[in-house]
Structure formats: C-alpha cells, structure tokens
Amino acid sequence: MKLKHKMALFAVYFILFIALTAMVDYYAYDLISPWIFIGFSFISAIAATCIHAKTHQKSKVDELAKDIEEIL
C-alpha cells in the first residue's frame, strides 16, 4: 500500500471521527473541551488506518481514499 493511499485513508477516517465527535460535543453543550474530541479523533483515525492497512480488505473507504488521492 502506497503512502499516498495511507494518507488519504487517514484523511477519510479523521473527517469521519471529527464529524461524529463534533455531534457529541454539540449535544454535550460544550461541557467537554473540543481539544479532547480532536485528540480522540486523531488517535482513532491513526488506529483505524493501521488496522485497515493490515487487513488489506477493500471497502467503500478505499473508494473515497482513491478520490482524495486524485485530488492530491
């Protein structure tokens, strides 16, 4: 797997986790610092990218990552 593809996978997962945690932060009425959610999203995206790269299974995320690769 190329580095460019891994970076695109990371971007897809990071955007996904940021969107999900932003909704949680919204409903938590800003009681929790947004930096905690950003850090959680970053770590989760790294973990998801590593797991995805190790399993070598094609999914919809690969199609989205390919679209991002074409943009880059």
N, CA, C and O atoms as a GROMACS GRO file, in nm:
protein
  288
    1MET      N    1   0.084  -0.118   0.000
    1MET     CA    2   0.000   0.000   0.000
    1MET      C    3   0.089   0.124   0.000
    1MET      O    4   0.183   0.134   0.078
    2LYS      N    5   0.058   0.217  -0.087
    2LYS     CA    6   0.139   0.338  -0.101
    2LYS      C    7   0.112   0.436   0.014
    2LYS      O    8   0.007   0.434   0.077
    3LEU      N    9   0.211   0.518   0.037
    3LEU     CA   10   0.200   0.619   0.144
    3LEU      C   11   0.087   0.717   0.112
    3LEU      O   12   0.014   0.759   0.202
    4LYS      N   13   0.073   0.753  -0.015
    4LYS     CA   14  -0.033   0.846  -0.054
    4LYS      C   15  -0.171   0.789  -0.023
    4LYS      O   16  -0.260   0.861   0.021
    5HIS      N   17  -0.187   0.659  -0.045
    5HIS     CA   18  -0.314   0.595  -0.015
    5HIS      C   19  -0.338   0.590   0.136
    5HIS      O   20  -0.451   0.609   0.182
    6LYS      N   21  -0.234   0.565   0.212
    6LYS     CA   22  -0.249   0.564   0.359
    6LYS      C   23  -0.286   0.702   0.411
    6LYS      O   24  -0.368   0.714   0.503
    7MET      N   25  -0.226   0.806   0.353
    7MET     CA   26  -0.260   0.942   0.394
    7MET      C   27  -0.406   0.974   0.361
    7MET      O   28  -0.475   1.040   0.439
    8ALA      N   29  -0.452   0.928   0.245
    8ALA     CA   30  -0.591   0.951   0.206
    8ALA      C   31  -0.685   0.873   0.298
    8ALA      O   32  -0.790   0.925   0.337
    9LEU      N   33  -0.649   0.750   0.334
    9LEU     CA   34  -0.729   0.673   0.429
    9LEU      C   35  -0.738   0.745   0.564
    9LEU      O   36  -0.845   0.755   0.623
   10PHE      N   37  -0.624   0.796   0.610
   10PHE     CA   38  -0.621   0.871   0.736
   10PHE      C   39  -0.715   0.991   0.727
   10PHE      O   40  -0.788   1.019   0.821
   11ALA      N   41  -0.712   1.062   0.615
   11ALA     CA   42  -0.798   1.180   0.599
   11ALA      C   43  -0.946   1.141   0.606
   11ALA      O   44  -1.025   1.210   0.669
   12VAL      N   45  -0.982   1.032   0.540
   12VAL     CA   46  -1.122   0.987   0.542
   12VAL      C   47  -1.164   0.952   0.684
   12VAL      O   48  -1.269   0.995   0.731
   13TYR      N   49  -1.082   0.873   0.752
   13TYR     CA   50  -1.116   0.834   0.889
   13TYR      C   51  -1.118   0.953   0.984
   13TYR      O   52  -1.205   0.961   1.070
   14PHE      N   53  -1.023   1.045   0.968
   14PHE     CA   54  -1.018   1.161   1.056
   14PHE      C   55  -1.142   1.248   1.038
   14PHE      O   56  -1.200   1.295   1.136
   15ILE      N   57  -1.182   1.271   0.914
   15ILE     CA   58  -1.302   1.350   0.889
   15ILE      C   59  -1.425   1.282   0.948
   15ILE      O   60  -1.512   1.347   1.005
   16LEU      N   61  -1.431   1.151   0.933
   16LEU     CA   62  -1.543   1.075   0.990
   16LEU      C   63  -1.549   1.090   1.142
   16LEU      O   64  -1.655   1.119   1.198
   17PHE      N   65  -1.436   1.069   1.208
   17PHE     CA   66  -1.434   1.078   1.354
   17PHE      C   67  -1.458   1.221   1.403
   17PHE      O   68  -1.522   1.242   1.505
   18ILE      N   69  -1.406   1.320   1.330
   18ILE     CA   70  -1.430   1.460   1.368
   18ILE      C   71  -1.579   1.491   1.359
   18ILE      O   72  -1.635   1.555   1.448
   19ALA      N   73  -1.644   1.445   1.252
   19ALA     CA   74  -1.787   1.472   1.237
   19ALA      C   75  -1.867   1.406   1.349
   19ALA      O   76  -1.959   1.467   1.404
   20LEU      N   77  -1.832   1.283   1.382
   20LEU     CA   78  -1.905   1.213   1.489
   20LEU      C   79  -1.883   1.278   1.625
   20LEU      O   80  -1.977   1.296   1.702
   21THR      N   81  -1.758   1.311   1.654
   21THR     CA   82  -1.731   1.371   1.786
   21THR      C   83  -1.781   1.515   1.793
   21THR      O   84  -1.810   1.564   1.903
   22ALA      N   85  -1.793   1.583   1.680
   22ALA     CA   86  -1.850   1.718   1.682
   22ALA      C   87  -1.996   1.713   1.723
   22ALA      O   88  -2.045   1.801   1.794
   23MET      N   89  -2.066   1.610   1.677
   23MET     CA   90  -2.206   1.595   1.719
   23MET      C   91  -2.216   1.565   1.868
   23MET      O   92  -2.304   1.617   1.937
   24VAL      N   93  -2.126   1.482   1.917
   24VAL     CA   94  -2.125   1.452   2.061
   24VAL      C   95  -2.094   1.578   2.140
   24VAL      O   96  -2.157   1.604   2.243
   25ASP      N   97  -1.999   1.656   2.092
   25ASP     CA   98  -1.962   1.780   2.160
   25ASP      C   99  -2.078   1.879   2.159
   25ASP      O  100  -2.102   1.950   2.257
   26TYR      N  101  -2.151   1.883   2.049
   26TYR     CA  102  -2.266   1.973   2.040
   26TYR      C  103  -2.372   1.937   2.144
   26TYR      O  104  -2.427   2.024   2.211
   27TYR      N  105  -2.400   1.808   2.154
   27TYR     CA  106  -2.502   1.766   2.250
   27TYR      C  107  -2.452   1.763   2.393
   27TYR      O  108  -2.532   1.753   2.486
   28ALA      N  109  -2.323   1.771   2.412
   28ALA     CA  110  -2.268   1.779   2.548
   28ALA      C  111  -2.267   1.924   2.597
   28ALA      O  112  -2.221   1.953   2.707
   29TYR      N  113  -2.320   2.016   2.513
   29TYR     CA  114  -2.332   2.157   2.549
   29TYR      C  115  -2.197   2.218   2.589
   29TYR      O  116  -2.189   2.298   2.683
   30ASP      N  117  -2.094   2.180   2.518
   30ASP     CA  118  -1.960   2.236   2.539
   30ASP      C  119  -1.909   2.219   2.682
   30ASP      O  120  -1.830   2.301   2.730
   31LEU      N  121  -1.953   2.114   2.749
   31LEU     CA  122  -1.902   2.088   2.884
   31LEU      C  123  -1.761   2.028   2.879
   31LEU      O  124  -1.683   2.042   2.972
   32ILE      N  125  -1.732   1.962   2.767
   32ILE     CA  126  -1.601   1.898   2.750
   32ILE      C  127  -1.524   1.978   2.647
   32ILE      O  128  -1.581   2.024   2.547
   33SER      N  129  -1.396   1.996   2.670
   33SER     CA  130  -1.312   2.073   2.579
   33SER      C  131  -1.310   2.009   2.440
   33SER      O  132  -1.296   1.887   2.428
   34PRO      N  133  -1.323   2.090   2.335
   34PRO     CA  134  -1.318   2.035   2.199
   34PRO      C  135  -1.183   1.971   2.165
   34PRO      O  136  -1.175   1.884   2.079
   35TRP      N  137  -1.079   2.014   2.233
   35TRP     CA  138  -0.945   1.957   2.206
   35TRP      C  139  -0.940   1.809   2.244
   35TRP      O  140  -0.864   1.732   2.185
   36ILE      N  141  -1.018   1.770   2.342
   36ILE     CA  142  -1.025   1.628   2.378
   36ILE      C  143  -1.084   1.548   2.264
   36ILE      O  144  -1.036   1.439   2.232
   37PHE      N  145  -1.189   1.602   2.202
   37PHE     CA  146  -1.251   1.534   2.089
   37PHE      C  147  -1.159   1.530   1.967
   37PHE      O  148  -1.155   1.431   1.894
   38ILE      N  149  -1.086   1.637   1.945
   38ILE     CA  150  -0.991   1.640   1.833
   38ILE      C  151  -0.880   1.538   1.855
   38ILE      O  152  -0.844   1.464   1.764
   39GLY      N  153  -0.827   1.533   1.977
   39GLY     CA  154  -0.724   1.434   2.009
   39GLY      C  155  -0.774   1.292   1.996
   39GLY      O  156  -0.705   1.205   1.943
   40PHE      N  157  -0.895   1.268   2.046
   40PHE     CA  158  -0.956   1.136   2.034
   40PHE      C  159  -0.975   1.099   1.886
   40PHE      O  160  -0.949   0.985   1.847
   41SER      N  161  -1.020   1.193   1.807
   41SER     CA  162  -1.039   1.168   1.664
   41SER      C  163  -0.908   1.137   1.594
   41SER      O  164  -0.901   1.049   1.509
   42PHE      N  165  -0.803   1.209   1.630
   42PHE     CA  166  -0.672   1.188   1.569
   42PHE      C  167  -0.619   1.049   1.602
   42PHE      O  168  -0.572   0.977   1.514
   43ILE      N  169  -0.625   1.012   1.728
   43ILE     CA  170  -0.576   0.880   1.770
   43ILE      C  171  -0.661   0.769   1.710
   43ILE      O  172  -0.608   0.666   1.667
   44SER      N  173  -0.792   0.789   1.707
   44SER     CA  174  -0.880   0.688   1.647
   44SER      C  175  -0.856   0.672   1.498
   44SER      O  176  -0.860   0.561   1.446
   45ALA      N  177  -0.830   0.783   1.429
   45ALA     CA  178  -0.802   0.777   1.285
   45ALA      C  179  -0.671   0.704   1.258
   45ALA      O  180  -0.662   0.628   1.161
   46ILE      N  181  -0.571   0.726   1.341
   46ILE     CA  182  -0.444   0.654   1.325
   46ILE      C  183  -0.466   0.504   1.345
   46ILE      O  184  -0.417   0.422   1.268
   47ALA      N  185  -0.540   0.470   1.450
   47ALA     CA  186  -0.567   0.328   1.477
   47ALA      C  187  -0.647   0.264   1.364
   47ALA      O  188  -0.616   0.153   1.321
   48ALA      N  189  -0.750   0.332   1.316
   48ALA     CA  190  -0.833   0.277   1.209
   48ALA      C  191  -0.753   0.262   1.080
   48ALA      O  192  -0.772   0.164   1.007
   49THR      N  193  -0.665   0.356   1.052
   49THR     CA  194  -0.581   0.347   0.933
   49THR      C  195  -0.485   0.229   0.943
   49THR      O  196  -0.466   0.155   0.847
   50CYS      N  197  -0.424   0.211   1.058
   50CYS     CA  198  -0.332   0.097   1.077
   50CYS      C  199  -0.405  -0.036   1.064
   50CYS      O  200  -0.355  -0.127   0.998
   51ILE      N  201  -0.520  -0.048   1.124
   51ILE     CA  202  -0.598  -0.172   1.116
   51ILE      C  203  -0.641  -0.198   0.972
   51ILE      O  204  -0.634  -0.311   0.924
   52HIS      N  205  -0.686  -0.094   0.904
   52HIS     CA  206  -0.728  -0.108   0.765
   52HIS      C  207  -0.611  -0.150   0.676
   52HIS      O  208  -0.627  -0.235   0.588
   53ALA      N  209  -0.494  -0.090   0.698
   53ALA     CA  210  -0.378  -0.123   0.616
   53ALA      C  211  -0.331  -0.267   0.641
   53ALA      O  212  -0.283  -0.332   0.548
   54LYS      N  213  -0.345  -0.316   0.763
   54LYS     CA  214  -0.301  -0.453   0.794
   54LYS      C  215  -0.396  -0.559   0.738
   54LYS      O  216  -0.351  -0.667   0.700
   55THR      N  217  -0.525  -0.529   0.733
   55THR     CA  218  -0.621  -0.630   0.688
   55THR      C  219  -0.628  -0.644   0.537
   55THR      O  220  -0.664  -0.751   0.487
   56HIS      N  221  -0.593  -0.540   0.463
   56HIS     CA  222  -0.591  -0.542   0.316
   56HIS      C  223  -0.726  -0.580   0.257
   56HIS      O  224  -0.731  -0.648   0.154
   57GLN      N  225  -0.835  -0.538   0.317
   57GLN     CA  226  -0.969  -0.565   0.263
   57GLN      C  227  -1.020  -0.438   0.195
   57GLN      O  228  -1.013  -0.329   0.251
   58LYS      N  229  -1.072  -0.455   0.076
   58LYS     CA  230  -1.127  -0.341   0.002
   58LYS      C  231  -1.264  -0.306   0.059
   58LYS      O  232  -1.343  -0.394   0.092
   59SER      N  233  -1.289  -0.177   0.071
   59SER     CA  234  -1.418  -0.131   0.122
   59SER      C  235  -1.451   0.004   0.058
   59SER      O  236  -1.376   0.053  -0.026
   60LYS      N  237  -1.562   0.061   0.099
   60LYS     CA  238  -1.603   0.192   0.048
   60LYS      C  239  -1.502   0.300   0.085
   60LYS      O  240  -1.488   0.398   0.013
   61VAL      N  241  -1.434   0.282   0.194
   61VAL     CA  242  -1.333   0.379   0.237
   61VAL      C  243  -1.220   0.387   0.134
   61VAL      O  244  -1.166   0.495   0.110
   62ASP      N  245  -1.184   0.273   0.074
   62ASP     CA  246  -1.081   0.274  -0.029
   62ASP      C  247  -1.123   0.355  -0.150
   62ASP      O  248  -1.041   0.424  -0.212
   63GLU      N  249  -1.251   0.348  -0.185
   63GLU     CA  250  -1.301   0.427  -0.297
   63GLU      C  251  -1.295   0.576  -0.265
   63GLU      O  252  -1.257   0.656  -0.350
   64LEU      N  253  -1.332   0.612  -0.144
   64LEU     CA  254  -1.324   0.752  -0.103
   64LEU      C  255  -1.180   0.799  -0.099
   64LEU      O  256  -1.149   0.911  -0.140
   65ALA      N  257  -1.089   0.714  -0.050
   65ALA     CA  258  -0.947   0.748  -0.044
   65ALA      C  259  -0.890   0.764  -0.186
   65ALA      O  260  -0.806   0.851  -0.209
   66LYS      N  261  -0.936   0.683  -0.279
   66LYS     CA  262  -0.889   0.696  -0.417
   66LYS      C  263  -0.930   0.831  -0.475
   66LYS      O  264  -0.852   0.894  -0.546
   67ASP      N  265  -1.052   0.874  -0.444
   67ASP     CA  266  -1.096   1.006  -0.490
   67ASP      C  267  -1.010   1.117  -0.430
   67ASP      O  268  -0.977   1.214  -0.499
   68ILE      N  269  -0.974   1.103  -0.304
   68ILE     CA  270  -0.887   1.203  -0.240
   68ILE      C  271  -0.747   1.200  -0.303
   68ILE      O  272  -0.686   1.305  -0.324
   69GLU      N  273  -0.696   1.080  -0.333
   69GLU     CA  274  -0.566   1.069  -0.399
   69GLU      C  275  -0.565   1.143  -0.532
   69GLU      O  276  -0.466   1.209  -0.566
   70GLU      N  277  -0.672   1.134  -0.607
   70GLU     CA  278  -0.680   1.202  -0.737
   70GLU      C  279  -0.676   1.355  -0.720
   70GLU      O  280  -0.623   1.426  -0.805
   71ILE      N  281  -0.733   1.402  -0.609
   71ILE     CA  282  -0.730   1.545  -0.582
   71ILE      C  283  -0.589   1.591  -0.547
   71ILE      O  284  -0.545   1.698  -0.590
   72LEU      N  285  -0.519   1.509  -0.469
   72LEU     CA  286  -0.382   1.544  -0.428
   72LEU      C  287  -0.290   1.528  -0.544
   72LEU      O  288  -0.170   1.553  -0.530
   0.00000   0.00000   0.00000
